[in-house]
Every structure is written in structure tokens, then in C-alpha cells.
Amino acid sequence: MRYNKWLAPLSFALCLLLLATGALACSSGPKTKAAVKVVMVPYFGTWMNNYAIMNGLITSDKVDVTIDLTTSNDAQLLAGAYPIGAMSITGFATATEKSDIAFQAMGIYLADTGLESGLGLDIVYTKADSKLTSPRDLVGKKVGVPGLQTAAAGTFLGLLKSIYGIDETQMTLVDSPAPQLITLLGKGDLDAALLLADPSVQTFYNPSYKALWNVDQAFEHNYGTYNPATFLVVQADYLKKNRDVVKAVYDLLKESGQYGKEHMVELSQTYVAEKGGSAELYQKAYRDHYSVTFAPVEGQLQASVMAIFGFVKERGIISKLPDPATVFVKW
């Protein structure tokens, strides 16, 4: 009985010790990483740049990133299905005025210039035996475009008007996916077709066709930079609440991109095994026609982007230009 007076204090001290031990164990345990879904386009360049993430070769201790590849990337982002992803510049410009979700651009993603040369992607093709020799010859012609709301179509139509004074109403525009446009052009159902992405590169080296007008090179000649075709965007509210998470995703994407460039030869062969095509052509496409870059939207590059926004406004898709201070992320 003489020990009873010590029993309560000892029990209390033991409880405190157990609680402290449990708290220490919890604090030293593994931290839960933020899960983030990202959407990208499914072409070789983006597949290569995201391969290391998609296959677990590069990971982050801050974020667990899942990447989906789809041609409906703009629509998926605008629907709120993903907080981060690749969005065409025309889609972004439209979203600044018409979307319920506000977005900010973290930098240029797909650029219409290769690692080693700037042959570009957005090119108007005709059949090799066509009598068309200049963009001026497109007046009154049937011209295919791979989506009237795409950045490629917007830049093509904007430059055609600003350089040659040709309005889109002076042509018959046929809106179809690029592979179908190639078929229609080959059959003679189109006089010319604007192509982009991998189909454009394939056509560039096909002797059955010729390049009537290299839109990307015309853009660079007029604005002093490559054509910045696609942004890496983030929902503005998501960035405001999760800036560290977004930066971690951004850094991981850049690291994965570097891995892709360093392993381009073997990855192009893996891509051919899965998708078909030519490994040599895919490598040439990335080196000479397009590449993925995380260049910040500033300086001359920002001026070029604003020029594209101007094309979108000129076509009546938006009524005013967005404020650069509110739509471009500064890390």
C-alpha cells in the first residue's frame, strides 16, 4: 500500500512517454507525396520527354506524377480534368477570355524548331506536280487545315493576312485531322494542306509532295523567334494553393526531358516498336523540326507570343489581349 501514492504519477509519466514516442514515430515516418495528373499530346517528342516519368526511371520525393497522352489535351484542361498540362497557344488565348478556369503559362513546351536546326512543323504542302508556287496562289483554292482553332491554323491564317493580305474567306477551308488531309491532298480533293506535328515531318520527306509555304520559317522571319506552339500551363488557383507542388512537377518534367534527349536513339527505337514508323525519321524530326523546351515567356519570346494572341483576336475568337503580368508564371 505504501507504493500507491507513487502509482498515479508513474502511470501519468508512462502515458506521456508513450504519447511522445508515438508522435516521434509518426513525424519520422514516410511523408505522403502529392499526387498530380498531367496531360500531354501523344507525339514522339512529348512521349520521349515524359518516358522517364511514365516508366518510373525518374521520381520525386515531393510529387507522384501521372502523365496521360491525348490529342484532346486542350479540351481536357479546359474541362478541369487536369491541373497541369500542355495547351496550344491558341487554346490558351481563348481560355483567357472564355474559360471558367483561369490558367497561367509556366513556359513554352513544344517549340517549332529542332535542337540543331529550324526546319519547323507548320507547313503548307501541295502535290509535287502542283502548279501552285506561292501562298498568293491559295486565293480561291481548297485548303485543308488540321483544326480551325489550333495554334497552327491561327498562325497560318494570321500570317497569310498580314503578309499577303489574304483573308481566310478567300479560300475554302476544309477542317480535318492531319492524316486525313494527307489522303485528301493525295487524291486531289485539296489544292493544298497545312500540316503539323509528326505527319508534317513525314510529308516533308515524301517526294510525292512539296512545301508550298513554311509557316514557321515565315513566323521567325517576321518576329525574330521560333514559333512557340504550345505552353506548359497550370490552373491559376491550383498554383496559388500549391506553388511548391507545381514547381516540383515542373522540375521533374524538365529532368525527364533531359533524360529523353540523352537517350533519344534508343527511345526512338522503343517508340517504333510500339507505334511503328522510322526511328531515324523521329530523331530527325526532333533535331531539325521541333523540340520540347521550358523557355520562360519573356523578352522577345513574349512579344512573339503576344503576336499570336493578336492573330486570335484578329480572327474574332477573343476581343482583347490578355495581360502578360497575369498569365505568365515567374518562378
C-alpha positions as CSV (number, residue, x, y, z in Angstrom):
1,M,0.0,0.0,0.0
2,R,3.0,2.3,0.6
3,Y,3.6,2.4,-3.2
4,N,0.1,3.5,-4.1
5,K,1.0,7.2,-3.7
6,W,3.6,6.8,-6.5
7,L,1.4,4.7,-8.8
8,A,-0.7,7.6,-10.3
9,P,2.3,9.9,-11.1
10,L,4.2,6.9,-12.6
11,S,1.2,5.9,-14.8
12,F,0.9,9.5,-16.0
13,A,4.6,9.8,-16.8
14,L,4.4,6.5,-18.7
15,C,1.4,7.8,-20.7
16,L,3.3,10.9,-21.6
17,L,6.3,8.8,-22.7
18,L,4.2,6.6,-24.9
19,L,2.5,9.6,-26.5
20,A,5.8,11.3,-27.1
21,T,7.2,8.1,-28.7
22,G,4.2,7.7,-30.9
23,A,4.4,11.3,-32.1
24,L,8.1,10.9,-32.8
25,A,7.4,7.7,-34.8
26,C,4.7,9.5,-36.8
27,S,6.8,12.5,-37.5
28,S,9.8,10.4,-38.7
29,G,7.7,8.1,-40.9
30,P,7.4,8.5,-44.7
31,K,5.7,11.7,-45.9
32,T,2.8,11.4,-48.3
33,K,3.7,12.8,-51.7
34,A,1.2,15.0,-53.6
35,A,-0.4,13.1,-56.5
36,V,-0.6,15.2,-59.6
37,K,-2.1,14.3,-63.0
38,V,-0.6,15.9,-66.1
39,V,-1.9,15.8,-69.7
40,M,0.3,16.0,-72.8
41,V,0.0,15.4,-76.6
42,P,0.9,11.9,-77.8
43,Y,3.6,12.7,-80.4
44,F,7.1,11.3,-80.3
45,G,8.7,14.4,-78.8
46,T,6.4,14.6,-75.8
47,W,6.4,10.8,-75.4
48,M,10.2,10.8,-75.3
49,N,10.4,13.7,-72.9
50,N,8.0,12.1,-70.5
51,Y,9.2,8.5,-70.9
52,A,11.4,8.5,-67.7
53,I,8.5,9.7,-65.6
54,M,5.9,7.3,-67.1
55,N,8.3,4.3,-66.6
56,G,9.5,5.2,-63.1
57,L,13.1,5.9,-64.1
58,I,12.9,9.4,-62.6
59,T,10.9,10.2,-59.5
60,S,10.5,13.0,-57.0
61,D,10.4,12.9,-53.2
62,K,7.7,15.7,-53.3
63,V,5.3,14.6,-56.0
64,D,3.9,11.5,-57.6
65,V,3.2,12.4,-61.2
66,T,0.9,10.6,-63.6
67,I,1.1,11.6,-67.3
68,D,-1.7,10.9,-69.8
69,L,-1.1,11.4,-73.6
70,T,-4.0,12.5,-75.7
71,T,-4.8,14.7,-78.7
72,S,-7.7,16.2,-76.7
73,N,-5.3,17.8,-74.2
74,D,-6.8,21.3,-74.6
75,A,-10.3,20.1,-74.1
76,Q,-9.3,18.0,-71.0
77,L,-7.6,21.0,-69.4
78,L,-10.5,23.3,-70.1
79,A,-12.8,20.8,-68.6
80,G,-10.8,20.8,-65.4
81,A,-9.7,17.2,-65.7
82,Y,-6.0,18.1,-65.1
83,P,-4.4,20.9,-63.1
84,I,-1.2,20.9,-65.3
85,G,-0.6,20.1,-68.9
86,A,0.3,21.1,-72.5
87,M,-2.0,23.6,-74.1
88,S,-1.8,25.1,-77.6
89,I,-1.2,28.9,-77.6
90,T,-4.5,29.5,-79.4
91,G,-6.3,27.4,-76.8
92,F,-4.7,29.3,-74.1
93,A,-5.5,32.7,-75.6
94,T,-9.1,31.6,-76.0
95,A,-9.2,30.4,-72.4
96,T,-8.0,33.7,-71.0
97,E,-11.4,35.2,-72.1
98,K,-13.9,32.3,-72.3
99,S,-12.9,29.7,-69.8
100,D,-14.4,29.4,-66.3
101,I,-10.9,28.2,-65.2
102,A,-8.0,30.6,-65.2
103,F,-4.7,29.3,-66.4
104,Q,-1.1,30.5,-66.3
105,A,1.7,29.5,-68.6
106,M,4.9,28.3,-66.9
107,G,6.8,28.4,-70.2
108,I,7.0,27.2,-73.8
109,Y,6.5,23.4,-74.1
110,L,6.5,22.4,-77.8
111,A,8.5,24.8,-80.0
112,D,8.5,24.6,-83.8
113,T,12.3,24.4,-84.0
114,G,14.7,21.5,-83.7
115,L,17.6,21.0,-81.4
116,E,20.0,21.5,-84.2
117,S,18.1,23.4,-87.0
118,G,14.9,25.2,-87.5
119,L,13.0,23.5,-90.4
120,G,9.8,23.8,-88.5
121,L,6.5,21.9,-88.5
122,D,3.6,24.1,-89.6
123,I,4.0,23.8,-93.4
124,V,1.5,24.2,-96.3
125,Y,2.0,21.3,-98.7
126,T,0.8,20.6,-102.3
127,K,1.3,17.7,-104.5
128,A,4.8,17.6,-106.2
129,D,3.3,18.3,-109.6
130,S,1.1,21.2,-108.4
131,K,1.1,24.4,-110.4
132,L,0.9,26.4,-107.1
133,T,4.2,28.2,-106.4
134,S,3.4,30.8,-103.7
135,P,1.0,31.5,-100.9
136,R,-0.6,34.1,-103.2
137,D,-1.9,31.2,-105.3
138,L,-4.1,30.0,-102.4
139,V,-6.8,32.5,-103.2
140,G,-9.9,30.6,-104.4
141,K,-8.4,27.3,-103.6
142,K,-9.5,24.4,-101.3
143,V,-7.1,24.3,-98.4
144,G,-7.0,21.7,-95.6
145,V,-6.4,22.7,-92.0
146,P,-6.0,20.4,-89.0
147,G,-8.5,22.2,-86.8
148,L,-9.5,25.8,-87.2
149,Q,-8.9,26.5,-83.6
150,T,-5.4,25.1,-83.5
151,A,-2.3,27.3,-83.0
152,A,-1.0,26.1,-86.4
153,A,-4.1,27.2,-88.2
154,G,-4.3,30.6,-86.3
155,T,-0.6,31.4,-87.2
156,F,-1.1,30.3,-90.8
157,L,-4.2,32.4,-91.3
158,G,-2.8,35.3,-89.4
159,L,0.5,35.4,-91.4
160,L,-1.3,34.9,-94.6
161,K,-3.4,38.0,-94.0
162,S,-0.6,40.2,-92.5
163,I,2.0,39.3,-95.2
164,Y,-0.1,38.7,-98.3
165,G,-3.4,40.4,-97.5
166,I,-5.3,37.2,-98.0
167,D,-8.3,36.7,-95.7
168,E,-9.5,33.2,-94.8
169,T,-12.8,33.9,-96.5
170,Q,-10.9,34.0,-99.8
171,M,-10.3,30.2,-99.6
172,T,-12.4,27.2,-98.9
173,L,-11.1,25.7,-95.7
174,V,-11.5,22.0,-95.0
175,D,-11.1,21.1,-91.3
176,S,-9.9,17.5,-90.8
177,P,-7.2,15.6,-88.9
178,A,-3.8,15.7,-90.5
179,P,-3.7,12.1,-91.6
180,Q,-7.0,12.6,-93.5
181,L,-5.7,15.8,-95.0
182,I,-2.8,13.9,-96.5
183,T,-5.1,11.4,-98.0
184,L,-7.4,14.1,-99.5
185,L,-4.4,16.0,-100.8
186,G,-3.0,12.9,-102.4
187,K,-6.4,12.2,-104.1
188,G,-6.5,15.7,-105.5
189,D,-9.5,16.7,-103.3
190,L,-7.5,19.5,-101.9
191,D,-5.3,22.0,-103.6
192,A,-3.1,22.4,-100.5
193,A,-3.0,21.4,-96.9
194,L,-1.5,22.8,-93.7
195,L,0.1,20.0,-91.7
196,L,1.7,19.9,-88.2
197,A,3.4,17.5,-85.8
198,D,4.8,14.1,-87.0
199,P,2.5,13.9,-90.1
200,S,4.1,17.2,-91.3
201,V,7.6,15.7,-90.9
202,Q,6.7,12.6,-92.7
203,T,5.2,14.6,-95.6
204,F,8.3,16.9,-95.7
205,Y,10.5,13.9,-96.7
206,N,7.9,12.3,-99.1
207,P,8.8,13.0,-102.7
208,S,5.1,12.9,-103.7
209,Y,4.6,16.3,-102.0
210,K,6.4,19.7,-101.9
211,A,6.4,22.5,-99.4
212,L,4.5,25.5,-100.7
213,W,5.0,27.7,-97.7
214,N,6.9,27.1,-94.5
215,V,4.7,29.0,-92.0
216,D,7.2,28.5,-89.1
217,Q,10.1,30.0,-91.0
218,A,7.9,32.9,-92.1
219,F,7.0,33.5,-88.5
220,E,10.6,33.5,-87.4
221,H,11.5,35.9,-90.3
222,N,8.8,38.3,-89.2
223,Y,9.1,38.1,-85.4
224,G,12.7,37.0,-84.7
225,T,12.0,33.9,-82.7
226,Y,10.8,30.3,-83.4
227,N,7.1,29.7,-83.4
228,P,6.2,28.8,-79.8
229,A,3.4,26.4,-80.5
230,T,2.5,25.0,-77.1
231,F,2.5,26.2,-73.4
232,L,3.0,24.2,-70.3
233,V,0.1,25.5,-68.3
234,V,-1.3,25.3,-64.7
235,Q,-4.6,26.2,-63.2
236,A,-4.1,29.6,-61.6
237,D,-5.9,28.6,-58.4
238,Y,-4.1,25.3,-58.1
239,L,-0.8,27.2,-58.5
240,K,-1.8,29.7,-55.8
241,K,-2.6,27.0,-53.3
242,N,0.2,24.5,-54.3
243,R,3.1,26.5,-55.6
244,D,5.8,24.2,-54.2
245,V,4.0,21.2,-55.6
246,V,3.7,22.8,-59.1
247,K,7.4,23.8,-59.0
248,A,8.3,20.2,-58.1
249,V,6.2,18.9,-61.1
250,Y,7.9,21.5,-63.3
251,D,11.4,20.4,-62.2
252,L,10.5,16.7,-62.6
253,L,9.3,17.3,-66.2
254,K,12.5,19.2,-67.0
255,E,14.6,16.3,-65.6
256,S,12.6,13.8,-67.5
257,G,13.1,15.8,-70.7
258,Q,16.8,15.9,-70.2
259,Y,16.8,12.1,-69.8
260,G,14.8,11.8,-73.1
261,K,17.3,13.9,-75.1
262,E,20.3,11.9,-73.7
263,H,18.6,8.6,-74.7
264,M,16.9,9.7,-77.9
265,V,18.4,7.0,-80.1
266,E,17.3,4.0,-78.0
267,L,13.9,5.6,-77.1
268,S,13.1,6.3,-80.8
269,Q,13.6,2.5,-81.4
270,T,11.3,1.7,-78.5
271,Y,8.7,4.1,-79.9
272,V,8.9,2.4,-83.3
273,A,8.4,-1.0,-81.7
274,E,5.3,0.3,-80.0
275,K,3.8,2.7,-82.6
276,G,5.6,1.9,-85.9
277,G,7.3,4.4,-88.2
278,S,11.0,5.1,-88.7
279,A,13.4,5.7,-85.7
280,E,15.7,7.7,-88.0
281,L,12.8,10.0,-89.0
282,Y,11.7,10.5,-85.4
283,Q,15.2,11.5,-84.4
284,K,15.5,13.9,-87.4
285,A,12.1,15.4,-86.6
286,Y,13.3,16.3,-83.0
287,R,16.7,17.5,-84.1
288,D,15.5,19.6,-87.1
289,H,11.8,20.3,-86.9
290,Y,10.5,20.6,-83.3
291,S,11.6,20.1,-79.7
292,V,10.4,20.5,-76.2
293,T,11.7,23.5,-74.3
294,F,10.8,25.1,-70.9
295,A,11.8,28.5,-72.0
296,P,10.2,31.3,-69.9
297,V,7.8,33.6,-71.7
298,E,9.7,36.8,-71.6
299,G,11.6,39.3,-73.7
300,Q,11.4,38.7,-77.5
301,L,9.7,35.4,-77.0
302,Q,6.9,37.1,-75.1
303,A,6.5,39.6,-77.9
304,S,6.1,36.6,-80.3
305,V,3.5,35.0,-78.1
306,M,1.6,38.3,-78.0
307,A,1.7,38.4,-81.8
308,I,0.0,35.0,-81.9
309,F,-2.6,36.3,-79.4
310,G,-3.1,39.1,-81.8
311,F,-3.9,36.6,-84.7
312,V,-6.5,35.0,-82.4
313,K,-8.0,38.4,-81.7
314,E,-7.9,39.4,-85.4
315,R,-9.9,36.3,-86.2
316,G,-12.6,37.4,-83.7
317,I,-12.0,34.5,-81.3
318,I,-11.2,36.8,-78.5
319,S,-12.0,40.5,-78.0
320,K,-8.9,41.7,-76.1
321,L,-5.3,40.6,-75.4
322,P,-4.5,39.1,-72.0
323,D,-2.3,41.0,-69.6
324,P,1.2,39.3,-69.7
325,A,1.6,40.1,-66.0
326,T,-1.3,37.9,-65.0
327,V,-0.9,34.9,-67.4
328,F,2.9,34.1,-67.4
329,V,4.4,32.5,-64.3
330,K,7.6,33.9,-62.9
331,W,9.5,31.4,-60.7
